[in-house]
């Protein structure tokens, strides 16, 4: 990296409908959106990259760093379009991924549908090996038995293999031996080991995560390697880093080995973006709202940090129902994601009710108004019919929207069935999608034990600023913030993310008999593993370390994270760790349990480059009324009334510019709606602050 100029960094976010590109360079920042190319995502990426380089006049060779996030792994899991995968597991445990923990997300539904495992039963192949809970070998692995299974894997045209043995999180030698044999016999087939992908106790979650990693690995590794080649061919020789679900960046080699850690990479970028904005504006309680073309993502941010978790579900069958998806044991930014985006398809169900999503028109064929062959009505079509978009200036004028096609789709699929005019059908669709998002946000807050009182909603994504004020009304939020670059917020979030990596290992310990030597050896090895990854991408930046123990009272079902010293532990630390645990426990349950021993289930080591210092906002004292550029008729979704709304060009609004609703603030990548009873102003960072003035 040159020492005579500021670095130029390129971020790329592939969504279901649009691919967003953001470029930060010595003279500022540029952004663009292009349609995603689902059959070959790298084509859309290169189109966006070429466009932004041409716009800025920056040579490809002057890009110092490329950061990428994608929903491809998520989509492959949801749509069941991954590789044909086999699971090799301990004899007697082939049905773990089907049985789960035998819980039911709806215990009163006699016909409940549970998620199907990614590996069918005939490809869940047992091996007669066994370790005890300490990792001691009870029955050695028979290498000949593994080689016999090779023929079965060939005959079944298996493209990827997951290996998950009982207690391998303590001792992975049997899994490693299986991989050695498979690499000899089937060198072109990738192998995922549970002792590497998710080395923690709880077989169902560990096996499920490993299977999911194997399921998406061939597709993701192929795509990432091809993208790397295509970028180099286009003259971009800068290192390529991937956004992980936990909010850190990692190398392409690590991403190809553990693509499951990329499942929520795009949404994680959005949460990082919101956290950065909250820190700039001094907002310690925030609701992050990211609405794109395919999904909407909602995340709670407190004290400038997104909520995080160590477990996640993907491809839920039951709407908003925990336990109805495939469990993944990975570090993740905790959020709720629903099928409510601009491309979400509307229909009328058997009970004559309007439904919206989760199916999406995506980028191909896209909403009917895109004029690419789509015939199903979507949220974008409904917004256009309500007058919220100017059909000649959508996406900065790069796309011309077809209002006639939108009207026809709304009438054919919704209006005709319900006896409604297309405009009223559109109103119903928008109210349903707004209520779906509000309901998801309410459930998320309740599950987190939090409320929305006093929070600020930060809206971004192509659709976020369009729907933000109405969502805020439904949630009782009185303040909305729309940052600059909101239309490509997740991509900008990639530029704010630290290089980091988290390693988690299980080592059962009781505080009454705590083995500090064993724990120190484990933590040191975890540090070395994380450091090896982070050193490849930190580009000389310092590294901050965090050590965590996941602890609980003996016999309880869930653990609480407790910070540990970032140095070797001594016997004197045990009582301090106990006290720290009880202090954390009281935050959740009010009082400790006297006389009960405490157990440590697992440990985590997190290495990350530190968050850079940032400029912060200051109050605006002098306001001026902005001048509108035109007006257009808009149907208000709360009243159904049609009235002229003033339209403003956001690019012409300087610090202190003020607008009273109803109004539309246009920019190339999105539009911000300021509803009746709301007022918007531009703060000293160029962000829109929208405040509700009436009850």
C-alpha positions as CSV (number, residue, x, y, z in Angstrom):
1,X,0.0,0.0,0.0
2,X,1.4,3.4,-1.0
3,X,2.6,5.6,1.9
4,X,2.1,8.8,-0.2
5,X,-1.6,8.7,-0.6
6,X,-4.7,7.6,1.3
7,X,-5.8,4.0,0.5
8,X,-8.6,3.3,-1.9
9,X,-10.9,0.6,-0.8
10,X,-13.7,-1.1,-2.7
11,X,-16.7,-2.8,-1.2
12,X,-19.1,-5.1,-3.0
13,X,-22.4,-6.4,-1.6
14,X,-24.4,-8.9,-3.7
15,X,-28.1,-9.0,-2.8
16,X,-31.0,-10.9,-4.2
17,X,-32.0,-8.0,-6.5
18,X,-29.2,-5.5,-6.6
19,X,-25.4,-5.6,-6.3
20,X,-24.1,-2.6,-4.5
21,X,-20.6,-1.1,-4.9
22,X,-18.9,1.5,-2.7
23,X,-15.5,3.0,-3.3
24,X,-13.7,5.2,-0.8
25,X,-10.7,7.0,-2.3
26,X,-8.5,10.0,-1.4
27,X,-11.0,12.5,-2.8
28,X,-14.2,11.1,-1.2
29,X,-16.6,8.3,-1.8
30,X,-18.6,7.0,-4.7
31,X,-21.4,4.4,-4.9
32,X,-23.5,2.6,-7.5
33,X,-26.1,-0.1,-7.8
34,X,-26.5,-2.6,-10.6
35,X,-28.9,-5.5,-11.0
36,X,-27.6,-8.8,-9.7
37,X,-26.9,-11.5,-12.2
38,X,-28.2,-14.6,-10.4
39,X,-26.8,-17.3,-12.8
40,X,-23.3,-15.7,-12.7
41,X,-23.0,-13.2,-9.8
42,X,-19.5,-12.2,-10.8
43,X,-20.8,-10.7,-14.0
44,X,-22.9,-8.1,-12.0
45,X,-20.0,-7.5,-9.7
46,X,-17.6,-6.7,-12.6
47,X,-20.2,-4.5,-14.2
48,X,-20.6,-2.5,-11.0
49,X,-16.8,-2.2,-10.5
50,X,-16.2,-1.0,-14.0
51,X,-19.0,1.5,-13.7
52,X,-17.6,3.0,-10.5
53,X,-14.0,3.1,-11.7
54,X,-15.1,4.9,-14.8
55,X,-17.2,7.4,-12.8
56,X,-14.3,8.2,-10.4
57,X,-11.5,8.0,-12.9
58,X,-9.5,5.8,-10.6
59,X,-7.3,3.1,-12.1
60,X,-8.0,-0.5,-11.1
61,X,-4.4,-0.8,-10.1
62,X,-4.8,1.9,-7.5
63,X,-7.4,0.0,-5.5
64,X,-5.6,-1.2,-2.3
65,X,-8.3,-3.4,-0.7
66,X,-11.4,-5.2,-1.8
67,X,-14.1,-6.3,0.7
68,X,-17.0,-8.5,-0.4
69,X,-20.2,-9.8,1.2
70,X,-22.8,-11.9,-0.4
71,X,-26.1,-13.8,0.3
72,X,-25.2,-16.6,-2.0
73,X,-24.6,-19.1,0.8
74,X,-27.9,-18.1,2.5
75,X,-29.8,-18.5,-0.7
76,X,-28.3,-21.9,-1.4
77,X,-29.5,-23.1,2.0
78,X,-32.9,-21.6,1.7
79,X,-33.5,-22.8,-1.8
80,X,-31.8,-26.2,-1.3
81,X,-29.5,-25.6,-4.2
82,X,-26.2,-26.8,-2.6
83,X,-24.0,-29.7,-3.4
84,X,-25.0,-33.4,-3.0
85,X,-23.6,-34.0,0.4
86,X,-22.8,-37.1,2.6
87,X,-22.4,-37.2,6.3
88,X,-19.9,-39.7,7.9
89,X,-20.7,-40.1,11.6
90,X,-20.4,-42.4,14.6
91,X,-22.4,-45.6,14.4
92,X,-25.8,-45.1,16.0
93,X,-25.8,-41.3,15.5
94,X,-26.8,-41.0,11.8
95,X,-30.2,-39.6,12.7
96,X,-29.0,-36.8,15.0
97,X,-29.6,-34.1,12.4
98,X,-33.1,-35.4,11.8
99,X,-34.1,-35.9,15.4
100,X,-32.5,-32.6,16.7
101,X,-33.3,-32.1,20.4
102,X,-36.9,-33.3,19.9
103,X,-38.3,-29.9,20.6
104,X,-41.3,-28.6,18.7
105,X,-41.6,-24.9,17.7
106,X,-45.4,-25.3,17.9
107,X,-46.2,-28.0,20.5
108,X,-49.9,-27.9,19.8
109,X,-49.7,-28.4,16.0
110,X,-50.3,-32.1,15.4
111,X,-49.3,-31.8,11.8
112,X,-46.2,-29.8,12.4
113,X,-43.6,-29.6,9.6
114,X,-40.0,-29.8,10.7
115,X,-37.1,-28.8,8.4
116,X,-35.7,-31.6,6.3
117,X,-32.0,-32.3,6.9
118,X,-29.7,-31.2,4.1
119,X,-28.4,-34.8,3.9
120,X,-30.9,-37.6,3.1
121,X,-30.8,-40.7,5.3
122,X,-29.2,-42.9,2.7
123,X,-26.2,-40.6,2.6
124,X,-25.8,-40.4,6.4
125,X,-23.2,-43.2,6.7
126,X,-22.1,-44.7,10.0
127,X,-18.6,-45.7,11.1
128,X,-17.8,-48.0,14.0
129,X,-15.6,-45.6,16.1
130,X,-16.0,-44.1,19.5
131,X,-14.4,-41.5,21.8
132,X,-15.5,-40.8,25.4
133,X,-16.3,-37.3,26.7
134,X,-12.7,-36.7,27.5
135,X,-11.5,-37.6,24.0
136,X,-10.1,-41.0,25.0
137,X,-10.4,-43.6,22.3
138,X,-12.9,-46.3,23.2
139,X,-13.0,-47.9,19.8
140,X,-10.4,-47.1,17.1
141,X,-11.4,-46.0,13.7
142,X,-11.1,-48.8,11.1
143,X,-9.3,-47.3,8.0
144,X,-10.5,-50.2,5.9
145,X,-14.1,-49.4,6.7
146,X,-13.6,-45.8,5.6
147,X,-12.2,-47.0,2.3
148,X,-15.2,-49.3,1.7
149,X,-17.4,-46.2,1.9
150,X,-15.4,-44.5,-0.8
151,X,-17.1,-46.6,-3.4
152,X,-20.5,-45.7,-2.0
153,X,-19.6,-42.0,-2.2
154,X,-18.6,-42.4,-5.9
155,X,-21.7,-44.4,-6.8
156,X,-23.9,-41.8,-5.2
157,X,-22.1,-38.9,-7.1
158,X,-21.4,-37.1,-3.8
159,X,-19.8,-33.7,-4.3
160,X,-19.0,-32.8,-0.7
161,X,-18.5,-34.7,2.6
162,X,-19.2,-33.7,6.2
163,X,-17.6,-35.6,9.0
164,X,-19.1,-35.5,12.5
165,X,-18.1,-37.9,15.3
166,X,-19.2,-38.1,18.8
167,X,-17.0,-36.0,21.2
168,X,-14.7,-35.0,18.3
169,X,-14.7,-31.4,19.6
170,X,-12.4,-32.7,22.4
171,X,-10.3,-34.9,20.1
172,X,-10.5,-34.6,16.3
173,X,-7.9,-37.3,15.4
174,X,-10.5,-39.7,14.0
175,X,-12.1,-37.0,11.8
176,X,-8.6,-35.9,10.6
177,X,-7.8,-39.5,9.7
178,X,-11.0,-39.8,7.7
179,X,-10.2,-36.6,5.8
180,X,-6.7,-38.0,5.0
181,X,-8.2,-41.1,3.5
182,X,-10.8,-39.3,1.5
183,X,-8.3,-36.8,0.2
184,X,-6.3,-39.8,-1.1
185,X,-9.2,-41.6,-2.7
186,X,-11.4,-38.6,-3.7
187,X,-9.0,-35.7,-4.1
188,X,-11.6,-33.4,-5.8
189,X,-14.2,-33.7,-3.1
190,X,-14.0,-31.1,-0.2
191,X,-14.3,-32.5,3.3
192,X,-15.7,-30.5,6.3
193,X,-14.8,-31.6,9.8
194,X,-17.0,-30.8,12.8
195,X,-13.8,-30.5,14.9
196,X,-12.8,-27.5,12.7
197,X,-16.1,-26.0,11.6
198,X,-17.8,-26.0,15.0
199,X,-15.7,-27.6,17.7
200,X,-18.3,-27.3,20.5
201,X,-20.5,-29.8,22.4
202,X,-24.1,-30.4,21.4
203,X,-24.1,-32.9,18.6
204,X,-27.2,-31.6,16.7
205,X,-25.9,-28.1,16.3
206,X,-22.3,-29.2,15.6
207,X,-23.4,-31.8,13.0
208,X,-25.9,-29.4,11.4
209,X,-23.4,-26.6,11.1
210,X,-20.8,-28.9,9.5
211,X,-23.3,-30.4,7.1
212,X,-24.4,-26.9,6.1
213,X,-20.7,-25.9,5.5
214,X,-20.2,-28.9,3.3
215,X,-23.4,-28.3,1.5
216,X,-22.4,-24.8,0.3
217,X,-18.6,-25.2,0.1
218,X,-18.2,-26.4,-3.5
219,X,-20.4,-23.6,-4.9
220,X,-18.9,-20.9,-2.6
221,X,-15.3,-21.9,-3.1
222,X,-15.8,-22.1,-6.9
223,X,-17.5,-18.7,-7.0
224,X,-14.9,-16.9,-4.7
225,X,-12.0,-18.3,-6.6
226,X,-13.5,-17.3,-10.0
227,X,-14.3,-13.9,-8.7
228,X,-10.7,-13.5,-7.5
229,X,-9.4,-14.5,-11.0
230,X,-11.9,-12.1,-12.7
231,X,-10.9,-9.2,-10.5
232,X,-7.2,-9.8,-11.2
233,X,-8.0,-10.1,-14.9
234,X,-9.7,-6.7,-14.7
235,X,-6.6,-5.2,-13.2
236,X,-7.6,-5.3,-9.6
237,X,-4.6,-7.0,-7.9
238,X,-5.6,-5.9,-4.4
239,X,-6.2,-8.5,-1.7
240,X,-9.8,-9.7,-1.4
241,X,-11.4,-10.0,2.0
242,X,-14.8,-11.4,2.9
243,X,-17.4,-10.1,5.4
244,X,-18.3,-12.7,8.0
245,X,-21.6,-13.1,9.8
246,X,-20.1,-12.0,13.1
247,X,-19.1,-8.6,11.8
248,X,-15.4,-9.1,11.0
249,X,-13.4,-9.5,7.8
250,X,-11.4,-12.6,6.8
251,X,-9.3,-13.9,4.0
252,X,-10.5,-15.6,0.9
253,X,-8.7,-18.9,1.9
254,X,-10.6,-19.0,5.3
255,X,-13.8,-18.1,3.5
256,X,-13.4,-21.0,1.1
257,X,-12.8,-23.4,4.0
258,X,-15.6,-22.2,6.2
259,X,-18.2,-20.6,3.9
260,X,-20.9,-21.1,6.5
261,X,-19.4,-18.1,8.3
262,X,-20.6,-16.0,5.4
263,X,-24.2,-16.9,5.7
264,X,-25.2,-13.4,7.1
265,X,-22.3,-11.5,5.6
266,X,-24.4,-8.9,3.7
267,X,-26.8,-8.1,6.7
268,X,-23.8,-8.0,9.0
269,X,-22.4,-5.2,6.9
270,X,-25.6,-3.3,7.4
271,X,-25.5,-3.7,11.2
272,X,-21.8,-2.5,11.2
273,X,-23.0,0.5,9.1
274,X,-25.7,1.4,11.6
275,X,-23.3,0.9,14.6
276,X,-20.9,3.3,13.0
277,X,-23.6,5.9,12.4
278,X,-24.9,5.5,15.9
279,X,-21.4,6.2,17.2
280,X,-21.0,9.3,15.0
281,X,-24.3,10.7,16.2
282,X,-24.1,9.7,19.8
283,X,-27.1,7.4,19.7
284,X,-26.8,4.7,22.3
285,X,-30.1,3.0,21.6
286,X,-30.8,2.3,17.9
287,X,-33.0,0.1,15.7
288,X,-31.2,-0.7,12.5
289,X,-33.6,-1.1,9.5
290,X,-32.1,-2.4,6.3
291,X,-34.7,-3.1,3.5
292,X,-33.3,-4.2,0.2
293,X,-34.8,-5.8,-2.9
294,X,-35.4,-9.3,-1.4
295,X,-35.4,-9.0,2.4
296,X,-35.7,-6.7,5.3
297,X,-33.2,-6.9,8.2
298,X,-33.8,-5.6,11.7
299,X,-31.1,-5.4,14.4
300,X,-31.0,-3.8,17.9
301,X,-27.9,-1.7,18.6
302,X,-27.1,-0.7,22.2
303,X,-24.1,1.3,23.4
304,X,-22.9,1.5,19.7
305,X,-22.6,-2.3,19.4
306,X,-25.0,-4.7,17.5
307,X,-26.3,-7.6,19.5
308,X,-24.3,-10.8,18.8
309,X,-25.0,-14.4,19.3
310,X,-23.3,-17.8,19.0
311,X,-26.2,-19.6,17.3
312,X,-28.4,-18.9,14.4
313,X,-31.2,-20.5,12.4
314,X,-31.5,-20.4,8.6
315,X,-34.4,-21.4,6.3
316,X,-37.1,-21.3,9.0
317,X,-40.3,-23.0,8.1
318,X,-42.5,-21.3,10.7
319,X,-42.7,-17.5,10.4
320,X,-40.8,-15.8,13.2
321,X,-40.7,-19.3,14.9
322,X,-37.6,-20.2,16.8
323,X,-36.7,-23.9,16.3
324,X,-38.3,-24.1,12.8
325,X,-35.0,-23.7,10.9
326,X,-31.6,-25.4,10.5
327,X,-29.4,-24.6,13.5
328,X,-26.0,-23.1,12.8
329,X,-23.3,-22.7,15.6
330,X,-21.3,-19.7,14.3
331,X,-20.6,-16.2,15.6
332,X,-23.3,-14.0,14.2
333,X,-24.7,-10.5,14.6
334,X,-28.2,-11.2,15.9
335,X,-31.0,-9.8,13.8
336,X,-34.3,-10.8,12.3
337,X,-34.6,-11.2,8.6
338,X,-37.8,-11.5,6.7
339,X,-38.9,-11.8,3.1
340,X,-40.0,-8.2,2.8
341,X,-38.1,-6.3,0.1
342,X,-38.9,-4.3,-3.0
343,X,-39.1,-7.5,-5.1
344,X,-41.3,-9.4,-2.6
345,X,-44.3,-10.8,-4.5
346,X,-47.9,-10.0,-3.4
347,X,-50.8,-12.5,-3.8
348,X,-54.3,-13.2,-2.5
349,X,-54.6,-16.4,-0.4
350,X,-57.5,-18.8,-0.1
351,X,-59.1,-16.7,2.6
352,X,-59.1,-13.6,0.3
353,X,-56.3,-11.9,2.3
354,X,-53.3,-10.1,0.8
355,X,-50.0,-11.8,1.4
356,X,-46.6,-10.4,0.7
357,X,-43.4,-12.5,0.4
358,X,-41.3,-14.3,1.2
359,X,-41.0,-15.2,-2.5
360,X,-39.2,-12.5,-4.5
361,X,-39.1,-11.6,-8.1
362,X,-35.3,-10.9,-7.5
363,X,-33.3,-9.3,-10.3
364,X,-34.5,-11.7,-13.0
365,X,-37.3,-11.2,-14.1
366,X,-37.7,-8.6,-11.3
367,X,-40.8,-6.5,-10.5
368,X,-43.3,-6.1,-13.3
369,X,-42.4,-2.4,-13.6
370,X,-38.8,-3.3,-14.5
371,X,-40.0,-4.4,-17.9
372,X,-37.9,-7.5,-17.9
373,X,-40.7,-10.0,-18.2
374,X,-41.9,-10.0,-14.6
375,X,-45.7,-10.4,-14.3
376,X,-46.2,-10.7,-10.6
377,X,-46.9,-7.6,-8.5
378,X,-44.3,-6.7,-6.0
379,X,-43.7,-4.1,-3.3
380,X,-41.8,-1.9,-5.8
381,X,-44.8,-2.0,-8.2
382,X,-47.1,-1.0,-5.3
383,X,-44.9,1.9,-4.3
384,X,-44.8,3.1,-7.9
385,X,-48.6,2.9,-8.1
386,X,-48.9,5.0,-4.9
387,X,-46.8,7.8,-6.5
388,X,-43.8,7.2,-4.3
389,X,-41.4,6.8,-7.2
390,X,-40.8,8.9,-10.3
391,X,-40.8,6.3,-13.1
392,X,-38.3,8.4,-15.1
393,X,-35.7,8.9,-12.3
394,X,-35.6,5.5,-10.6
395,X,-32.0,4.5,-9.7
396,X,-30.7,7.9,-10.7
397,X,-32.4,7.6,-14.1
398,X,-30.6,4.4,-15.0
399,X,-33.9,2.4,-15.1
400,X,-37.2,3.5,-16.5
401,X,-40.1,2.1,-14.6
402,X,-43.2,0.9,-16.5
403,X,-46.2,2.1,-14.6
404,X,-48.6,0.4,-17.1
405,X,-47.0,-3.0,-16.4
406,X,-47.2,-2.4,-12.7
407,X,-50.9,-1.5,-12.9
408,X,-51.7,-4.6,-14.9
409,X,-49.9,-6.9,-12.5
410,X,-51.6,-5.4,-9.5
411,X,-55.0,-5.7,-11.1
412,X,-54.5,-9.2,-12.4
413,X,-53.1,-10.8,-9.2
414,X,-54.7,-8.8,-6.4
415,X,-57.2,-6.2,-7.5
416,X,-59.4,-8.5,-9.6
417,X,-59.7,-11.1,-6.8
418,X,-60.7,-8.5,-4.2
419,X,-62.7,-6.1,-6.4
420,X,-60.2,-3.3,-5.8
421,X,-58.7,-0.7,-8.1
422,X,-55.0,-1.2,-8.6
423,X,-54.2,1.9,-6.5
424,X,-56.1,0.5,-3.5
425,X,-54.6,-2.9,-4.0
426,X,-51.2,-1.2,-3.9
427,X,-52.2,0.5,-0.7
428,X,-53.1,-2.8,0.9
429,X,-49.8,-4.4,-0.2
430,X,-47.7,-1.6,1.3
431,X,-49.7,-1.7,4.6
432,X,-49.3,-5.4,4.8
433,X,-45.5,-5.3,4.2
434,X,-45.1,-2.5,6.7
435,X,-47.0,-4.4,9.3
436,X,-45.0,-7.6,8.6
437,X,-41.8,-5.7,9.3
438,X,-43.2,-4.0,12.4
439,X,-44.4,-7.3,13.7
440,X,-41.0,-8.9,13.1
441,X,-39.4,-6.0,15.0
442,X,-41.8,-6.3,17.9
443,X,-41.1,-10.1,18.2
444,X,-37.4,-9.4,18.0
445,X,-37.5,-6.8,20.8
446,X,-39.6,-9.1,23.1
447,X,-37.2,-12.0,22.5
448,X,-34.3,-9.7,23.4
449,X,-36.1,-8.4,26.5
450,X,-36.0,-4.8,25.1
451,X,-38.3,-2.1,24.0
452,X,-38.4,0.6,21.3
453,X,-39.1,3.5,23.6
454,X,-36.5,6.2,23.1
455,X,-34.8,4.5,20.2
456,X,-33.8,6.1,16.9
457,X,-34.5,4.1,13.7
458,X,-31.6,4.2,11.3
459,X,-32.9,3.4,7.8
460,X,-30.9,2.3,4.8
461,X,-31.0,-0.1,1.8
462,X,-32.9,0.8,-1.4
463,X,-36.3,0.4,0.4
464,X,-35.5,1.4,4.0
465,X,-35.9,5.2,3.7
466,X,-39.1,4.7,1.7
467,X,-40.8,2.7,4.4
468,X,-39.0,4.1,7.5
469,X,-41.4,6.7,8.7
470,X,-44.4,4.4,8.5
471,X,-42.5,1.6,10.3
472,X,-41.5,4.1,13.0
473,X,-45.2,5.1,13.5
474,X,-46.2,1.5,13.9
475,X,-43.4,0.9,16.5
476,X,-43.9,4.2,18.4
477,X,-40.5,5.5,17.4
478,X,-40.4,9.3,17.0
479,X,-37.0,9.8,15.4
480,X,-35.6,8.4,12.1
481,X,-32.0,8.9,10.7
482,X,-31.2,8.3,7.0
483,X,-27.4,8.5,6.5
484,X,-25.8,9.5,3.3
485,X,-25.2,6.5,1.0
486,X,-28.2,4.8,2.6
487,X,-29.1,3.0,-0.7
488,X,-25.8,1.0,-0.4
489,X,-25.5,1.0,3.4
490,X,-24.3,-2.6,3.7
491,X,-21.5,-2.1,1.2
492,X,-20.4,1.0,3.1
493,X,-20.6,-1.0,6.3
494,X,-18.0,-3.4,4.8
495,X,-15.6,-0.5,4.7
496,X,-16.1,0.1,8.4
497,X,-15.7,-3.5,9.5
498,X,-12.5,-4.6,11.3
499,X,-10.3,-7.5,10.2
500,X,-11.1,-10.1,12.9
501,X,-11.6,-13.7,13.7
502,X,-13.2,-15.7,16.5
503,X,-12.2,-19.2,17.6
504,X,-14.5,-21.2,19.9
505,X,-13.5,-24.4,21.7
506,X,-15.2,-26.6,24.2
507,X,-13.3,-27.7,27.3
508,X,-15.5,-28.6,30.2
509,X,-14.4,-27.2,33.6
510,X,-15.9,-26.7,37.0
511,X,-14.7,-23.7,39.0
512,X,-14.5,-26.0,42.1
513,X,-11.8,-28.0,40.2
514,X,-10.5,-25.6,37.6
515,X,-7.4,-26.8,35.6
516,X,-5.6,-23.5,34.8
517,X,-2.8,-25.3,33.0
518,X,-5.2,-27.0,30.6
519,X,-7.2,-23.8,30.0
520,X,-4.0,-21.8,29.4
521,X,-2.8,-24.3,26.8
522,X,-6.2,-24.2,25.1
523,X,-6.4,-20.4,25.0
524,X,-2.9,-20.1,23.7
525,X,-3.6,-22.5,20.8
526,X,-6.9,-20.6,20.1
527,X,-5.0,-17.3,20.0
528,X,-2.4,-18.7,17.6
529,X,-5.2,-20.0,15.3
530,X,-7.0,-16.6,15.3
531,X,-3.7,-14.7,14.9
532,X,-2.8,-16.7,11.8
533,X,-6.0,-15.6,10.1
534,X,-5.9,-12.0,11.2
535,X,-2.3,-11.4,10.4
536,X,-3.1,-12.1,6.7
537,X,-5.4,-9.1,6.5
538,X,-4.6,-6.5,9.2
539,X,-2.1,-4.7,6.9
540,X,0.1,-3.6,9.8
541,X,-2.8,-2.5,12.1
542,X,-2.7,-3.3,15.8
543,X,-4.8,-6.2,17.1
544,X,-7.1,-6.2,20.1
545,X,-7.8,-9.5,21.9
546,X,-10.9,-10.6,23.9
547,X,-11.2,-13.8,25.8
548,X,-14.6,-15.2,26.9
549,X,-15.8,-18.1,29.0
550,X,-19.3,-19.4,28.5
551,X,-20.5,-20.3,32.0
552,X,-23.6,-21.5,33.8
553,X,-24.6,-23.0,37.2
554,X,-24.3,-26.7,37.1
555,X,-27.4,-28.2,35.6
556,X,-28.7,-25.1,33.8
557,X,-29.4,-25.2,30.1
558,X,-27.9,-21.9,28.8
559,X,-24.6,-20.2,29.3
560,X,-23.7,-16.6,30.0
561,X,-20.5,-15.0,28.5
562,X,-17.9,-13.8,31.0
563,X,-14.8,-11.8,30.0
564,X,-11.5,-13.3,31.0
565,X,-8.1,-11.7,31.4
566,X,-6.0,-11.6,28.2
567,X,-3.0,-13.3,29.9
568,X,-2.3,-16.7,31.4
569,X,-4.6,-17.6,34.2
570,X,-3.5,-18.5,37.7
571,X,-5.2,-20.2,40.6
572,X,-5.9,-16.7,42.1
573,X,-8.1,-15.8,39.1
574,X,-10.6,-18.5,39.7
575,X,-12.4,-16.7,42.5
576,X,-12.4,-13.5,40.4
577,X,-13.9,-15.4,37.5
578,X,-16.6,-16.7,39.8
579,X,-17.4,-13.2,41.1
580,X,-17.5,-11.9,37.5
581,X,-19.9,-14.7,36.5
582,X,-22.3,-13.9,39.4
583,X,-22.2,-10.2,38.5
584,X,-23.2,-11.0,34.9
585,X,-25.8,-13.6,36.1
586,X,-27.6,-10.9,38.2
587,X,-28.0,-8.8,35.1
588,X,-30.2,-11.5,33.7
589,X,-31.8,-13.1,36.7
590,X,-31.6,-10.5,39.5
591,X,-29.8,-12.6,42.1
592,X,-27.2,-15.5,42.2
593,X,-27.7,-19.0,43.4
594,X,-25.8,-19.4,46.7
595,X,-23.8,-22.6,47.1
596,X,-24.2,-23.8,43.5
597,X,-21.0,-24.7,41.6
598,X,-20.4,-23.1,38.2
599,X,-19.3,-24.8,35.1
600,X,-17.5,-23.6,32.0
601,X,-18.8,-25.1,28.8
602,X,-16.6,-23.5,26.2
603,X,-14.1,-20.7,25.6
604,X,-13.8,-18.0,22.8
605,X,-10.8,-15.9,21.7
606,X,-11.6,-12.9,19.5
607,X,-8.9,-11.0,17.7
608,X,-9.8,-7.8,15.8
609,X,-8.3,-4.6,14.5
610,X,-9.5,-1.7,16.7
611,X,-12.4,0.6,15.7
612,X,-10.9,3.8,14.3
613,X,-11.7,7.2,15.9
614,X,-14.4,9.0,14.1
615,X,-15.8,12.5,13.8
616,X,-19.1,13.1,15.7
617,X,-22.0,15.3,15.0
618,X,-22.9,18.6,16.6
619,X,-26.2,20.4,17.0
620,X,-27.5,22.5,14.2
621,X,-28.5,26.0,15.3
622,X,-29.5,27.7,12.1
623,X,-32.1,26.1,9.8
624,X,-33.2,27.2,6.3
625,X,-36.2,25.9,4.4
626,X,-35.2,23.8,1.5
627,X,-36.6,24.5,-2.0
628,X,-38.6,21.8,-3.7
629,X,-37.9,20.9,-7.4
630,X,-41.4,19.7,-8.2
631,X,-44.4,17.9,-6.7
632,X,-46.1,14.6,-7.4
633,X,-49.4,13.0,-6.3
634,X,-48.9,10.4,-3.5
635,X,-51.5,8.2,-1.8
636,X,-50.9,8.3,2.0
637,X,-50.9,4.7,3.3
638,X,-52.3,5.7,6.7
639,X,-55.3,7.6,5.4
640,X,-55.7,6.5,1.8
641,X,-55.9,10.1,0.7
642,X,-54.2,11.4,-2.4
643,X,-52.4,14.8,-2.2
644,X,-49.5,16.5,-3.8
645,X,-46.2,15.8,-2.0
646,X,-43.2,18.2,-2.5
647,X,-40.2,16.6,-4.0
648,X,-36.6,17.7,-3.1
649,X,-33.2,16.8,-4.5
650,X,-31.2,15.6,-1.5
651,X,-28.0,16.4,-3.2
652,X,-29.0,20.1,-3.2
653,X,-29.8,20.1,0.5
654,X,-27.0,21.5,2.6
655,X,-26.4,21.5,6.4
656,X,-29.3,22.9,8.2
657,X,-31.8,22.5,5.3
658,X,-35.2,21.7,6.6
659,X,-38.3,20.1,5.1
660,X,-41.8,19.6,6.5
661,X,-43.8,16.6,5.5
662,X,-45.4,15.3,3.4
663,X,-42.4,15.3,1.2
664,X,-40.1,13.0,-0.9
665,X,-36.3,13.5,-0.8
666,X,-34.8,11.9,-3.9
667,X,-31.3,10.6,-4.5
668,X,-29.8,8.2,-7.0
669,X,-30.1,5.0,-5.0
670,X,-33.2,5.5,-2.8
671,X,-35.9,8.0,-1.8
672,X,-36.7,9.2,1.7
673,X,-40.4,9.7,2.5
674,X,-41.2,12.3,5.1
675,X,-44.8,11.6,6.1
676,X,-47.5,14.1,7.3
677,X,-46.6,15.3,10.8
678,X,-42.9,14.6,10.3
679,X,-40.0,17.1,9.8
680,X,-36.6,16.4,8.2
681,X,-33.4,18.3,8.5
682,X,-29.8,17.8,7.4
683,X,-27.2,17.5,10.2
684,X,-23.6,18.5,10.0
685,X,-22.6,15.1,8.7
686,X,-25.0,15.3,5.8
687,X,-27.5,12.8,7.4
688,X,-31.2,13.3,7.4
689,X,-32.8,13.6,10.8
690,X,-36.6,13.0,10.6
691,X,-38.6,13.8,13.7
692,X,-42.3,13.2,14.4
693,X,-43.9,16.5,15.4
694,X,-47.5,15.2,16.0
695,X,-48.8,12.3,18.0
